């Protein structure tokens, strides 16, 4: 479970500031995309399950060979646990994840006619699928305006004052209340990417942050000596 940053803002942002932040994100990146590579709802589901406690880059290195052989639940079951395990052995916790991928594929065949359900409760009934994974799949595969809270989004929401919370669910529910509806579909992508590349855990790059004027995080990180002042 993600832990709240030591310096968590308690002063929430105002509606006009929230609007300005998401307008800035939208202007810079109108159609943000998740970084996991997938060709359909099933491969997306598997990729997200494999990404738990692993990087998207690491998952993307392992999944091409897996998905070339198995891009449907039926093909995944046919591979078997041993073959799945061998194909994803570069990913952390690969043994348990291989069992989950095999088991969820079986359940998709048995209960859902081989289709990934567009329903959170049904998704969370699958092995290895929690609320965050379900939200990612619902958002990317089915276009639902969900908020998938990972460590990056959790950090950004607390630091900025957008939706301070002690745990991922608090942050998710807080964001659902305050994010303007016209930004909701892409909100979690913008926040995750912002946390991954600018508002980093150890040393946020406040000096090149496009939303620094509204952010509640203090003290802001100064630019390095060799920084040329180039915009984001």
TASUL-V799548 format. One record per residue. N is the residue number from 0. RES is the residue in one letter. OMEGA is omega in degrees with one decimal (999 if undefined). Layout:
BEGIN
N | RES | OMEGA
N | RES | OMEGA
END
This chain:
BEGIN
0 | X | 179.5
1 | X | 178.2
2 | X | -179.6
3 | X | 177.8
4 | X | -177.3
5 | X | -179.0
6 | X | -177.8
7 | X | -178.9
8 | X | 175.6
9 | X | -179.6
10 | X | -176.1
11 | X | 178.3
12 | X | 178.6
13 | X | -179.1
14 | X | -179.3
15 | X | 177.0
16 | X | 177.8
17 | X | 177.6
18 | X | -178.8
19 | X | -179.9
20 | X | -177.0
21 | X | 174.5
22 | X | 178.1
23 | X | 177.0
24 | X | -176.7
25 | X | 179.8
26 | X | -178.1
27 | X | -175.3
28 | X | -173.4
29 | X | -176.9
30 | X | -178.3
31 | X | -179.1
32 | X | 171.9
33 | X | -174.5
34 | X | 174.4
35 | X | -178.9
36 | X | -180.0
37 | X | -177.5
38 | X | 179.5
39 | X | -176.6
40 | X | -179.1
41 | X | 179.8
42 | X | 175.2
43 | X | 179.2
44 | X | -180.0
45 | X | -179.2
46 | X | -179.6
47 | X | 176.2
48 | X | -179.7
49 | X | -175.6
50 | X | 178.8
51 | X | -178.8
52 | X | 176.4
53 | X | 179.4
54 | X | 176.2
55 | X | -179.6
56 | X | 179.0
57 | X | 178.0
58 | X | -178.6
59 | X | 177.0
60 | X | -175.3
61 | X | -170.3
62 | X | 179.6
63 | X | 180.0
64 | X | 179.2
65 | X | -175.6
66 | X | 175.2
67 | X | -179.9
68 | X | -173.1
69 | X | 176.9
70 | X | 175.3
71 | X | 177.6
72 | X | -178.7
73 | X | 179.8
74 | X | -179.6
75 | X | 178.2
76 | X | 179.6
77 | X | 177.7
78 | X | -178.1
79 | X | -175.8
80 | X | -175.9
81 | X | -179.7
82 | X | 177.2
83 | X | 179.7
84 | X | -179.4
85 | X | -176.6
86 | X | -177.1
87 | X | -172.9
88 | X | 176.3
89 | X | -178.8
90 | X | 179.0
91 | X | 179.0
92 | X | -171.2
93 | X | -177.5
94 | X | 178.6
95 | X | -179.9
96 | X | 178.1
97 | X | 178.5
98 | X | 179.4
99 | X | -179.4
100 | X | 178.0
101 | X | -177.1
102 | X | -179.4
103 | X | 176.9
104 | X | 176.8
105 | X | -177.9
106 | X | 177.6
107 | X | 178.9
108 | X | -173.9
109 | X | -173.2
110 | X | -171.8
111 | X | 177.5
112 | X | 177.1
113 | X | -178.7
114 | X | 174.9
115 | X | -177.4
116 | X | 178.6
117 | X | -174.9
118 | X | -174.9
119 | X | -178.4
120 | X | 179.5
121 | X | 179.1
122 | X | -177.9
123 | X | 175.8
124 | X | -178.5
125 | X | 179.0
126 | X | 177.3
127 | X | -177.4
128 | X | 175.9
129 | X | -176.3
130 | X | -178.8
131 | X | 179.6
132 | X | 179.3
133 | X | -179.5
134 | X | 177.9
135 | X | -178.9
136 | X | 179.6
137 | X | -177.9
138 | X | -173.1
139 | X | -175.9
140 | X | -173.1
141 | X | 174.8
142 | X | 178.0
143 | X | -176.3
144 | X | -179.6
145 | X | 176.9
146 | X | 179.1
147 | X | -173.7
148 | X | 171.2
149 | X | -176.6
150 | X | -179.9
151 | X | -179.0
152 | X | 178.2
153 | X | -179.8
154 | X | -177.9
155 | X | -178.8
156 | X | 178.5
157 | X | -177.5
158 | X | -175.0
159 | X | -173.5
160 | X | 179.1
161 | X | -178.6
162 | X | -180.0
163 | X | 178.9
164 | X | -177.9
165 | X | -179.7
166 | X | -177.1
167 | X | -179.0
168 | X | 177.0
169 | X | 179.8
170 | X | 179.7
171 | X | -178.6
172 | X | 177.6
173 | X | 179.5
174 | X | 178.8
175 | X | 179.9
176 | X | -169.2
177 | X | -179.3
178 | X | 177.0
179 | X | -173.3
180 | X | -176.9
181 | X | 175.7
182 | X | -168.7
183 | X | -175.9
184 | X | -175.7
185 | X | -172.5
186 | X | -174.9
187 | X | 175.9
188 | X | 180.0
189 | X | -176.8
190 | X | 178.1
191 | X | -179.7
192 | X | 178.3
193 | X | 179.1
194 | X | -178.2
195 | X | -171.2
196 | X | -179.1
197 | X | -178.0
198 | X | -174.0
199 | X | -173.9
200 | X | -172.9
201 | X | -176.9
202 | X | 179.8
203 | X | -177.7
204 | X | -175.5
205 | X | -176.5
206 | X | 176.9
207 | X | -178.4
208 | X | -178.4
209 | X | -178.9
210 | X | -174.3
211 | X | -177.2
212 | X | 179.2
213 | X | -175.2
214 | X | -178.8
215 | X | -175.9
216 | X | 176.1
217 | X | -5.0
218 | X | 178.4
219 | X | 179.6
220 | X | 179.4
221 | X | -180.0
222 | X | 175.9
223 | X | -175.9
224 | X | -175.9
225 | X | -178.4
226 | X | -176.2
227 | X | 177.5
228 | X | -179.1
229 | X | 179.6
230 | X | 178.8
231 | X | 999
END
